Amino acid sequence: MEKEIPSTSFMKFTGHAFLEELRKTNNPLLAMFKVERSSRDYQFWQRNSLPIIMYNRKILEQKLDYTHYNPLQAHWNLVADPNDYYYSSCSFYEWGDNKFNWLTHYMDVF
């Protein structure tokens, strides 16, 4: 049986990865995540997020599709193709893009 990784570990890891990437590329998007808190300078995740357990492949793929297609929603209108959203893993799955070298394919673990 595999060890379950708490959502806080995922959020901490990805938050640090986002911060490092945005600083490294000197991306102006970083300013959108600036917060006035004594505990942190930037916040990438909601404080009270509700983790969703991915208990099977169908649920995982449903949530992954939602995440990949969210930037196309009318209220965001960030890109026309989900592969074009820089901060998405969609191009990793669709094209094999490895711009985020810490990503692994969910089928390698699930």
C-alpha positions in Angstrom: 0.0 0.0 0.0 1.3 3.4 -1.0 1.8 6.2 1.5 -0.8 8.9 1.2 0.8 12.4 0.7 -1.1 15.1 2.6 -2.5 17.9 0.5 -0.4 20.4 2.6 2.8 18.7 1.4 1.6 19.1 -2.2 0.6 22.7 -1.7 3.9 23.5 0.0 6.0 21.8 -2.7 4.2 23.3 -5.6 4.1 26.8 -4.0 7.8 26.7 -3.7 8.2 25.5 -7.3 5.9 28.3 -8.6 7.8 30.9 -6.7 11.1 29.7 -7.9 10.0 29.5 -11.5 8.3 33.0 -11.4 11.4 34.5 -9.8 13.8 32.7 -12.2 11.9 34.0 -15.3 11.3 37.4 -13.8 7.6 37.0 -14.6 5.4 40.0 -13.7 2.6 37.5 -12.8 4.4 37.0 -9.5 3.0 40.3 -8.3 -0.5 38.9 -8.4 0.4 36.4 -5.7 1.9 39.0 -3.3 0.3 39.1 0.1 0.7 41.2 3.2 1.1 38.5 5.9 3.7 37.9 8.5 4.0 34.2 7.6 4.7 34.6 3.9 5.3 37.0 1.1 3.4 35.1 -1.6 0.4 32.8 -1.6 -0.5 30.5 -4.4 -3.2 28.3 -2.8 -6.4 29.1 -0.9 -5.8 28.7 2.8 -8.8 26.5 3.4 -8.7 24.4 0.3 -10.6 21.1 0.5 -8.5 18.2 -0.9 -10.3 15.8 -3.2 -9.1 12.2 -2.9 -8.3 10.8 -6.3 -9.6 7.3 -5.5 -9.6 6.1 -9.1 -8.2 7.0 -12.5 -11.6 8.4 -13.8 -11.8 10.9 -11.0 -8.2 12.0 -11.4 -8.6 12.5 -15.2 -11.8 14.4 -14.6 -10.0 16.8 -12.2 -7.0 17.1 -14.5 -9.3 18.0 -17.5 -11.0 20.6 -15.4 -7.6 22.1 -14.4 -6.4 22.1 -18.0 -9.5 23.6 -19.5 -10.1 26.2 -16.7 -7.9 28.9 -18.4 -10.3 28.8 -21.4 -13.3 29.7 -19.4 -15.0 32.9 -20.5 -14.4 34.6 -17.1 -10.7 33.9 -17.4 -10.2 33.9 -21.2 -6.5 33.4 -20.8 -5.8 31.2 -23.8 -7.6 29.6 -26.8 -5.9 26.2 -26.4 -5.1 24.6 -23.0 -1.6 23.7 -24.2 -0.8 27.4 -24.5 -1.3 28.2 -20.9 2.2 28.4 -19.6 1.5 27.3 -16.0 -0.5 24.2 -17.0 0.6 20.6 -17.2 -1.5 20.2 -20.3 1.4 20.5 -22.8 3.3 18.0 -20.7 0.6 15.4 -21.3 -0.3 16.4 -24.8 3.1 17.3 -26.3 5.7 15.9 -23.9 6.8 19.4 -23.0 9.2 19.2 -20.0 9.5 22.9 -19.0 8.6 21.9 -15.5 11.2 19.1 -14.9 9.6 18.1 -11.6 6.4 16.9 -13.3 5.8 13.1 -13.5 3.0 11.4 -15.4 0.1 10.3 -13.2 0.1 6.9 -15.0 3.6 6.3 -13.6 2.1 6.2 -10.1 -1.7 5.6 -10.4 
